[in-house]
């Protein structure tokens, strides 16, 4: 399956909606898009994973690398994800303690905790 990457601006955030499978084959495109956004001066990024069917360790690496890159610019990367099979990957790896994970883009923009984070 191909990887879809769409960006929109929302209340000072760049929202990167990801669709498809994030794996060893598609992760380089995902990484490049994140690097481009940071290069454009976008330092507050929401990655919407609602359209992701599969996420492997390569995809997790892209997200962790993106978070580190943004934090070095005093920015942040937050996630939107409600799919249990994708959330389980974050739980197993302990990344729920690293990323702020929200149930919707609205919740991520608002910064409120709406479940999903740290569970």
Residue pairs with C-beta under 8 A, 6 or more apart in sequence:
1 20
1 21
1 53
2 20
2 26
3 18
3 19
3 20
3 21
3 22
3 26
3 29
3 30
4 17
4 18
4 19
4 20
4 51
5 16
5 17
5 18
5 19
5 29
5 30
5 33
6 16
6 17
6 19
7 14
7 15
7 16
7 17
7 33
7 37
8 14
8 15
8 17
9 15
10 46
10 105
10 109
11 109
12 44
13 44
13 45
13 46
13 108
13 109
14 37
14 42
14 44
14 45
14 46
15 45
15 46
15 48
15 105
16 33
16 34
16 37
16 45
16 46
16 47
16 48
17 48
17 50
17 51
18 30
18 47
18 48
18 49
18 51
18 52
19 51
19 52
20 26
20 51
20 52
20 53
21 52
21 53
21 54
21 55
22 30
22 52
22 54
22 55
22 56
22 58
22 59
22 62
23 54
23 55
23 56
23 58
23 59
24 56
24 58
26 59
27 56
27 58
27 59
27 61
27 62
30 59
30 62
31 62
31 65
31 66
34 45
34 62
34 65
34 66
34 69
35 69
37 45
38 45
38 66
38 69
38 70
38 73
38 75
42 75
43 70
43 73
43 74
43 75
43 76
44 70
44 75
44 76
45 66
45 70
45 75
45 76
45 77
45 78
46 77
46 78
46 79
46 80
46 105
46 108
46 109
47 63
47 66
47 77
47 78
47 79
47 80
48 79
48 80
48 105
49 55
49 79
49 80
49 81
49 83
49 86
50 80
50 81
50 82
50 83
52 59
52 81
52 83
52 86
55 86
55 89
60 89
60 90
60 93
60 95
63 77
63 79
63 95
63 99
64 95
64 98
66 77
67 76
67 77
67 98
67 99
70 76
70 77
76 100
77 99
78 99
78 100
78 101
78 102
78 108
79 90
79 99
79 100
79 101
79 102
79 108
80 101
80 102
80 103
80 104
80 105
80 107
80 108
81 87
81 90
81 101
81 102
81 116
82 103
82 104
82 116
87 96
87 101
87 116
87 119
89 95
90 96
90 99
90 101
91 119
96 117
96 118
96 119
97 118
100 108
100 117
101 116
101 117
101 118
102 108
102 113
102 114
102 116
102 117
103 114
103 115
103 116
104 114
107 114
